[in-house]
Amino acid sequence: MSVALGIDTSNYTTSAAVSRDGRITFFRKKLLDVGNGERGLRQSDALFQHVTRLPEILEGISADGTPDAVGVSTKPRDAEGSYMPCFLAGVSAASSAASALGVPLYGFSHQRGHIAAALYSAGREDLLNGRFLAFHLSGGTHELLLCDNGDIKITGKTLDISAGQLIDRVGVATGLGFPCGAEMEKLSAGVLPEVRPVLKGGDCNLSGFENRASDMLRGGNGDRFRNDPRGARKIRKNAGSARRRRRVERLSAVGAYGTLRMHHCRTAFFVRQRGGRCPACRTVPERRGADPAGELK
């Protein structure tokens, strides 16, 4: 009979598990506390919370048998210089446990942990030494990986924010608690925004989704977006109108300081007297009237 203890402090959850002959017999986890409206924690704060939670997480774990080995997440990925302080909490606890029990200690990267967990859940542990593609989507990572007999190569990635960051940023903006994945899943109700990511070869940009959601919320539809996700189409339409209205209001606010001019280069500006030059091309534009709303149609 083989018993293994696993400890992980690589993200916003302090967790530990016991595996007996390849079957999970003990699992306990606890989310870190993040303040309302916050989109994460500083590494020093995350490290402190992991350290204080580990004794509670590991309490009573010996009832599942004495481990023959201890495993722990030690770094984000198998690359030189890959490091984050929050991993130190798990490494310290795992090293102490392995030393006290006189059993071997095995370190793994957060990236390999995600891949192994996916294969375990799918019942395909046989692929661990095979060749396959894997998506690594987590709080700070968005990658397409080529796994070949234990070697991992990044073949595609996000060029700006990750999928997890997108979900959390939009969720916090609507008033949800961090991390927002579970609540956002409930609210989505299968409704997807009509926004496509920008693709550049095997890479992508996801910030367009965040920008669209921000536009929708700035249009005064935060509660509707949060409570009635199926009204997303109307919200997008109203958000466009709201943006145009705000632009007109800004121009109207400064209208008292001059006359609105609109040049052929589409530069809108105000001047105090005739002969004012376009700030973009430095030529004198023709007068188009003093009605801001009319100029922006």
Secondary structure by P-SEA (a helix, b strand, c coil): cbbbbbbbcccccccccccccccccbbbbbbcccccccccccaaaaaaaaaaacccccccccccccccbbbbbcccccccccccccaaaaaaaaaaaaaaacbbbbbbcaaaaaaaaaaaaaccccccccccccccccccccbbbbbccccccccbbbccccaaaaaaaaaaaaccccccaaaaaaaaccccccccccccccbbbcaaaaaaaaaaaaccaaaaaaccccaaaaaaaaaaaaaaaaaaaaaaaacccbbbbbccccccccccccccccccccccccccccccccccc
